[in-house]
Amino acid sequence: MSTSQQVPDYELDDVHIVTSNQELKAMFDPFRGALLQLLLERAASVQELAIAVQRPKSTVAYHVGLLVEAGMLKVVRTRMIRGQEERFYGRTARLFGVGQITPEQTELIPNPMAEWAAETGPAHANDRLRAIKRYAWIDDDVANEFWDRVLELVNEFSQLPSSGRGQAHAFMTTFYPTEHPRLPERQD
């Protein structure tokens, strides 16, 4: 992206590993997740976020405050408007990854697949859904290396410049162990 502007328009870490209950609750709330996603494009004020999500400014301010307390958002710049300081918030990291957590903490993390699947309905109905599912029988170390490359691709996708005219596109990926059947060893 040599000719385009860096996305988002503020400095942030590449990765922040989430392990506390406060961070997990903040990150996996669907509404706060939407706010985090919006701030990947550029810094925004509470007013701008409220307009984007069509919610009252007070509601957005409350959730922004929780994300700030969790260390996932920060004030990246301010400006004076009619004698009042307006704050612009940005993420503290491009990617929030879940680190080592306790078995009890897994209850704080909902499985988002049902929500994500529902979101794909209109694209499927309009023949605009691109999806693929494959299986590979690999060791954990190979799986971890592959997932690291997937995260690089997610980061690249997040860096795509917004044209201002284009439609929002979602990039969804999952990677999980499963008991998919396998062909028996070849008998020659």
C-alpha atoms as a printed R data frame, in Angstrom:
    type eleno elety resid chain resno       x       y      z
1   ATOM     1    CA   MET     A     1   0.000   0.000  0.000
2   ATOM     2    CA   SER     A     2   2.660   2.474 -0.948
3   ATOM     3    CA   THR     A     3   0.301   5.110 -2.354
4   ATOM     4    CA   SER     A     4  -2.603   4.674  0.035
5   ATOM     5    CA   GLN     A     5  -2.950   5.906  3.581
6   ATOM     6    CA   GLN     A     6  -2.334   3.546  6.499
7   ATOM     7    CA   VAL     A     7  -5.533   2.043  7.896
8   ATOM     8    CA   PRO     A     8  -6.567   3.083 10.482
9   ATOM     9    CA   ASP     A     9  -5.423   6.701 10.715
10  ATOM    10    CA   TYR     A    10  -3.661   6.372 14.086
11  ATOM    11    CA   GLU     A    11  -0.845   4.373 15.652
12  ATOM    12    CA   LEU     A    12  -1.695   1.070 17.295
13  ATOM    13    CA   ASP     A    13  -0.015  -2.179 18.236
14  ATOM    14    CA   ASP     A    14  -0.311  -5.102 15.855
15  ATOM    15    CA   VAL     A    15  -1.497  -7.612 18.478
16  ATOM    16    CA   HIS     A    16  -2.782  -7.480 22.034
17  ATOM    17    CA   ILE     A    17  -3.315 -10.776 23.816
18  ATOM    18    CA   VAL     A    18  -6.483 -10.811 25.914
19  ATOM    19    CA   THR     A    19  -6.574 -12.906 29.101
20  ATOM    20    CA   SER     A    20  -8.546 -11.059 31.802
21  ATOM    21    CA   ASN     A    21 -12.264 -11.431 32.442
22  ATOM    22    CA   GLN     A    22 -12.707  -7.694 31.852
23  ATOM    23    CA   GLU     A    23 -11.058  -7.905 28.429
24  ATOM    24    CA   LEU     A    24 -12.980 -11.038 27.431
25  ATOM    25    CA   LYS     A    25 -16.342  -9.521 28.406
26  ATOM    26    CA   ALA     A    26 -15.482  -6.321 26.547
27  ATOM    27    CA   MET     A    27 -14.270  -8.044 23.402
28  ATOM    28    CA   PHE     A    28 -17.025 -10.616 23.000
29  ATOM    29    CA   ASP     A    29 -20.015  -8.353 23.526
30  ATOM    30    CA   PRO     A    30 -21.582  -8.041 20.032
31  ATOM    31    CA   PHE     A    31 -22.232  -4.296 20.327
32  ATOM    32    CA   ARG     A    32 -18.735  -3.527 21.597
33  ATOM    33    CA   GLY     A    33 -17.358  -5.796 18.869
34  ATOM    34    CA   ALA     A    34 -19.125  -3.625 16.297
35  ATOM    35    CA   LEU     A    35 -17.534  -0.508 17.808
36  ATOM    36    CA   LEU     A    36 -14.098  -2.133 17.723
37  ATOM    37    CA   GLN     A    37 -14.629  -3.075 14.087
38  ATOM    38    CA   LEU     A    38 -15.633   0.463 13.104
39  ATOM    39    CA   LEU     A    39 -12.475   1.829 14.674
40  ATOM    40    CA   LEU     A    40 -10.284  -0.296 12.430
41  ATOM    41    CA   GLU     A    41 -11.142   2.148  9.629
42  ATOM    42    CA   ARG     A    42 -10.308   5.372 11.479
43  ATOM    43    CA   ALA     A    43 -10.507   7.078 14.853
44  ATOM    44    CA   ALA     A    44 -13.971   8.348 15.723
45  ATOM    45    CA   SER     A    45 -15.789  10.375 18.332
46  ATOM    46    CA   VAL     A    46 -18.656   9.000 20.386
47  ATOM    47    CA   GLN     A    47 -20.985  11.142 18.263
48  ATOM    48    CA   GLU     A    48 -19.682   9.585 15.023
49  ATOM    49    CA   LEU     A    49 -19.946   6.086 16.453
50  ATOM    50    CA   ALA     A    50 -23.514   6.773 17.636
51  ATOM    51    CA   ILE     A    51 -24.491   7.873 14.130
52  ATOM    52    CA   ALA     A    52 -22.867   4.810 12.569
53  ATOM    53    CA   VAL     A    53 -24.572   2.287 14.871
54  ATOM    54    CA   GLN     A    54 -27.832   4.265 15.152
55  ATOM    55    CA   ARG     A    55 -27.829   4.178 18.941
56  ATOM    56    CA   PRO     A    56 -28.052   6.994 21.511
57  ATOM    57    CA   LYS     A    57 -24.824   8.806 22.231
58  ATOM    58    CA   SER     A    58 -25.135   7.903 25.942
59  ATOM    59    CA   THR     A    59 -25.294   4.184 25.113
60  ATOM    60    CA   VAL     A    60 -22.240   4.413 22.888
61  ATOM    61    CA   ALA     A    61 -20.348   6.474 25.486
62  ATOM    62    CA   TYR     A    62 -21.038   3.809 28.132
63  ATOM    63    CA   HIS     A    63 -19.679   1.005 25.927
64  ATOM    64    CA   VAL     A    64 -16.693   3.069 24.785
65  ATOM    65    CA   GLY     A    65 -15.912   3.642 28.474
66  ATOM    66    CA   LEU     A    66 -15.942  -0.101 29.142
67  ATOM    67    CA   LEU     A    67 -13.588  -0.669 26.214
68  ATOM    68    CA   VAL     A    68 -11.260   2.056 27.480
69  ATOM    69    CA   GLU     A    69 -11.264   0.508 30.981
70  ATOM    70    CA   ALA     A    70 -10.451  -2.874 29.428
71  ATOM    71    CA   GLY     A    71  -7.466  -1.357 27.620
72  ATOM    72    CA   MET     A    72  -8.898  -1.989 24.166
73  ATOM    73    CA   LEU     A    73  -9.597   1.643 23.221
74  ATOM    74    CA   LYS     A    74  -7.686   4.841 23.863
75  ATOM    75    CA   VAL     A    75  -8.059   8.526 23.058
76  ATOM    76    CA   VAL     A    76  -5.901   9.099 19.987
77  ATOM    77    CA   ARG     A    77  -6.624  12.823 19.494
78  ATOM    78    CA   THR     A    78  -8.863  15.640 20.681
79  ATOM    79    CA   ARG     A    79 -10.260  18.882 19.321
80  ATOM    80    CA   MET     A    80 -12.194  21.783 20.775
81  ATOM    81    CA   ILE     A    81 -15.797  22.201 19.597
82  ATOM    82    CA   ARG     A    82 -17.726  25.183 21.004
83  ATOM    83    CA   GLY     A    83 -15.571  25.219 24.117
84  ATOM    84    CA   GLN     A    84 -15.885  21.446 24.702
85  ATOM    85    CA   GLU     A    85 -13.147  18.898 24.182
86  ATOM    86    CA   GLU     A    86 -14.190  16.232 21.692
87  ATOM    87    CA   ARG     A    87 -12.280  12.962 22.008
88  ATOM    88    CA   PHE     A    88 -11.503  10.632 19.154
89  ATOM    89    CA   TYR     A    89 -11.068   7.004 20.105
90  ATOM    90    CA   GLY     A    90  -8.985   4.301 18.485
91  ATOM    91    CA   ARG     A    91  -8.127   0.706 19.194
92  ATOM    92    CA   THR     A    92  -5.030  -0.151 21.168
93  ATOM    93    CA   ALA     A    93  -4.246  -3.033 18.769
94  ATOM    94    CA   ARG     A    94  -5.123  -4.092 15.250
95  ATOM    95    CA   LEU     A    95  -5.831  -7.637 16.451
96  ATOM    96    CA   PHE     A    96  -7.028  -8.835 19.838
97  ATOM    97    CA   GLY     A    97  -6.167 -12.487 20.349
98  ATOM    98    CA   VAL     A    98  -7.274 -14.695 23.203
99  ATOM    99    CA   GLY     A    99  -4.323 -15.991 25.215
100 ATOM   100    CA   GLN     A   100  -4.119 -18.692 27.850
101 ATOM   101    CA   ILE     A   101  -7.378 -18.645 29.800
102 ATOM   102    CA   THR     A   102  -8.962 -20.809 32.471
103 ATOM   103    CA   PRO     A   103 -11.737 -23.315 31.708
104 ATOM   104    CA   GLU     A   104 -14.164 -21.024 33.608
105 ATOM   105    CA   GLN     A   105 -13.277 -18.128 31.317
106 ATOM   106    CA   THR     A   106 -14.364 -20.056 28.223
107 ATOM   107    CA   GLU     A   107 -17.939 -19.448 29.393
108 ATOM   108    CA   LEU     A   108 -17.332 -15.721 28.752
109 ATOM   109    CA   ILE     A   109 -16.661 -16.428 25.075
110 ATOM   110    CA   PRO     A   110 -19.774 -17.108 23.004
111 ATOM   111    CA   ASN     A   111 -19.559 -19.141 19.820
112 ATOM   112    CA   PRO     A   112 -20.191 -16.488 17.160
113 ATOM   113    CA   MET     A   113 -20.865 -18.892 14.288
114 ATOM   114    CA   ALA     A   114 -24.678 -18.751 14.492
115 ATOM   115    CA   GLU     A   115 -24.603 -14.943 14.362
116 ATOM   116    CA   TRP     A   116 -22.069 -14.966 11.533
117 ATOM   117    CA   ALA     A   117 -24.080 -17.538  9.587
118 ATOM   118    CA   ALA     A   118 -27.244 -15.435  9.907
119 ATOM   119    CA   GLU     A   119 -25.355 -12.410  8.584
120 ATOM   120    CA   THR     A   120 -24.477 -14.351  5.422
121 ATOM   121    CA   GLY     A   121 -28.167 -14.918  4.529
122 ATOM   122    CA   PRO     A   122 -28.648 -11.924  2.207
123 ATOM   123    CA   ALA     A   123 -25.359 -12.608  0.387
124 ATOM   124    CA   HIS     A   124 -26.369 -16.258 -0.080
125 ATOM   125    CA   ALA     A   125 -29.810 -15.263 -1.370
126 ATOM   126    CA   ASN     A   126 -28.197 -12.894 -3.886
127 ATOM   127    CA   ASP     A   127 -25.573 -15.444 -4.967
128 ATOM   128    CA   ARG     A   128 -22.765 -13.272 -3.560
129 ATOM   129    CA   LEU     A   129 -21.546 -15.565 -0.778
130 ATOM   130    CA   ARG     A   130 -18.070 -16.975 -1.273
131 ATOM   131    CA   ALA     A   131 -17.362 -19.818  1.108
132 ATOM   132    CA   ILE     A   132 -15.276 -22.948  1.217
133 ATOM   133    CA   LYS     A   133 -14.621 -25.679  3.761
134 ATOM   134    CA   ARG     A   134 -11.719 -28.100  3.636
135 ATOM   135    CA   TYR     A   135 -10.169 -30.684  5.960
136 ATOM   136    CA   ALA     A   136  -6.524 -31.529  6.524
137 ATOM   137    CA   TRP     A   137  -5.068 -34.118  8.861
138 ATOM   138    CA   ILE     A   138  -2.173 -32.222 10.456
139 ATOM   139    CA   ASP     A   139  -0.243 -31.981 13.715
140 ATOM   140    CA   ASP     A   140  -0.786 -29.156 16.205
141 ATOM   141    CA   ASP     A   141   2.490 -27.417 15.315
142 ATOM   142    CA   VAL     A   142   1.503 -27.293 11.644
143 ATOM   143    CA   ALA     A   143  -1.978 -26.076 12.627
144 ATOM   144    CA   ASN     A   144  -0.476 -23.267 14.734
145 ATOM   145    CA   GLU     A   145   1.828 -22.174 11.896
146 ATOM   146    CA   PHE     A   146  -1.081 -22.206  9.455
147 ATOM   147    CA   TRP     A   147  -3.254 -20.130 11.823
148 ATOM   148    CA   ASP     A   148  -0.472 -17.544 12.099
149 ATOM   149    CA   ARG     A   149  -0.566 -17.180  8.302
150 ATOM   150    CA   VAL     A   150  -4.374 -16.853  8.392
151 ATOM   151    CA   LEU     A   151  -4.009 -14.017 10.917
152 ATOM   152    CA   GLU     A   152  -1.578 -12.299  8.532
153 ATOM   153    CA   LEU     A   153  -4.250 -12.520  5.826
154 ATOM   154    CA   VAL     A   154  -6.873 -11.119  8.226
155 ATOM   155    CA   ASN     A   155  -4.517  -8.230  8.948
156 ATOM   156    CA   GLU     A   156  -4.054  -7.637  5.205
157 ATOM   157    CA   PHE     A   157  -7.831  -7.625  4.734
158 ATOM   158    CA   SER     A   158  -8.190  -5.110  7.580
159 ATOM   159    CA   GLN     A   159  -5.661  -2.851  5.856
160 ATOM   160    CA   LEU     A   160  -7.557  -2.632  2.558
161 ATOM   161    CA   PRO     A   161  -8.285   1.034  1.872
162 ATOM   162    CA   SER     A   162 -11.925   2.057  1.985
163 ATOM   163    CA   SER     A   163 -13.114   3.580 -1.266
164 ATOM   164    CA   GLY     A   164 -15.936   5.446  0.444
165 ATOM   165    CA   ARG     A   165 -18.268   4.120 -2.245
166 ATOM   166    CA   GLY     A   166 -17.797   0.389 -1.819
167 ATOM   167    CA   GLN     A   167 -20.055  -1.991  0.026
168 ATOM   168    CA   ALA     A   168 -18.926  -3.522  3.311
169 ATOM   169    CA   HIS     A   169 -17.527  -7.017  2.917
170 ATOM   170    CA   ALA     A   170 -16.956  -9.447  5.775
171 ATOM   171    CA   PHE     A   171 -14.040 -11.851  6.001
172 ATOM   172    CA   MET     A   172 -14.927 -14.748  8.271
173 ATOM   173    CA   THR     A   173 -12.640 -17.612  9.112
174 ATOM   174    CA   THR     A   174 -12.738 -20.509 11.492
175 ATOM   175    CA   PHE     A   175 -10.200 -23.187 12.233
176 ATOM   176    CA   TYR     A   176 -10.949 -26.050 14.597
177 ATOM   177    CA   PRO     A   177 -10.250 -29.723 15.234
178 ATOM   178    CA   THR     A   178 -13.032 -32.072 14.206
179 ATOM   179    CA   GLU     A   179 -13.818 -35.764 13.873
180 ATOM   180    CA   HIS     A   180 -14.355 -35.670 10.099
181 ATOM   181    CA   PRO     A   181 -14.113 -39.163  8.562
182 ATOM   182    CA   ARG     A   182 -10.939 -40.193  6.803
183 ATOM   183    CA   LEU     A   183 -10.186 -42.701  4.101
184 ATOM   184    CA   PRO     A   184  -8.368 -45.789  5.305
185 ATOM   185    CA   GLU     A   185  -4.714 -46.239  4.363
186 ATOM   186    CA   ARG     A   186  -4.320 -47.321  0.731
187 ATOM   187    CA   GLN     A   187  -3.996 -51.072  0.272
188 ATOM   188    CA   ASP     A   188  -1.660 -51.678 -2.665
